[in-house]
Amino acid sequence: MKCNVGSTDRILRLVAGLGIAIGGVIFESYWGLIGVVFIATAVFRFCPLYTVFGINTDKKQS
């Protein structure tokens, strides 16, 4: 599993994921699970959809 999420992308995913997850908890919605997916892709620095579309935002491996 190669890293394909760069640092800027990682920060944006983490912030958006936290916002969506917190909103899901506050409004008691399953949308919070999407926030967890964003957080997971930020933590592991791997996005399966990026692999499918051939996208790589990691400057170290570009």
C-alpha positions in Angstrom: 0.0 0.0 0.0 1.8 3.1 -1.3 1.1 6.5 0.2 -0.8 8.6 -2.3 -2.1 11.4 -0.1 0.1 14.4 0.3 0.5 16.7 3.3 -1.9 19.4 2.2 -4.5 16.9 1.1 -4.0 15.0 4.4 -4.6 18.2 6.5 -7.8 19.1 4.5 -9.1 15.5 4.9 -8.5 15.5 8.6 -10.2 18.9 9.2 -13.1 18.0 6.9 -13.4 14.6 8.5 -13.5 15.9 12.0 -16.1 18.5 11.0 -18.3 15.9 9.3 -17.9 13.4 12.1 -18.8 15.9 14.8 -21.7 17.1 12.8 -22.9 13.5 12.5 -22.7 13.1 16.2 -24.5 16.4 17.0 -27.3 15.8 14.5 -27.4 12.0 15.2 -26.9 11.1 11.5 -25.0 8.4 9.7 -23.2 11.1 7.7 -20.7 11.0 10.5 -19.4 7.7 9.1 -18.2 9.6 6.0 -16.2 11.8 8.3 -14.5 8.7 9.8 -13.6 7.6 6.2 -11.9 11.0 5.6 -10.0 10.7 8.9 -8.9 7.1 8.1 -7.6 8.2 4.7 -5.7 11.0 6.3 -4.2 8.8 9.0 -3.1 6.0 6.7 -2.2 8.4 3.8 -3.8 6.1 1.3 -7.0 6.7 -0.7 -8.3 3.7 -2.7 -10.2 6.0 -5.1 -6.9 7.8 -5.9 -5.5 4.5 -7.0 -8.4 3.8 -9.3 -8.1 7.2 -11.0 -4.3 7.3 -10.9 -4.1 10.4 -8.7 -1.1 10.9 -6.4 -0.8 14.1 -4.3 2.3 12.9 -2.4 5.2 14.9 -3.7 7.8 12.4 -2.4 6.5 9.6 -4.8 5.4 11.7 -7.7 
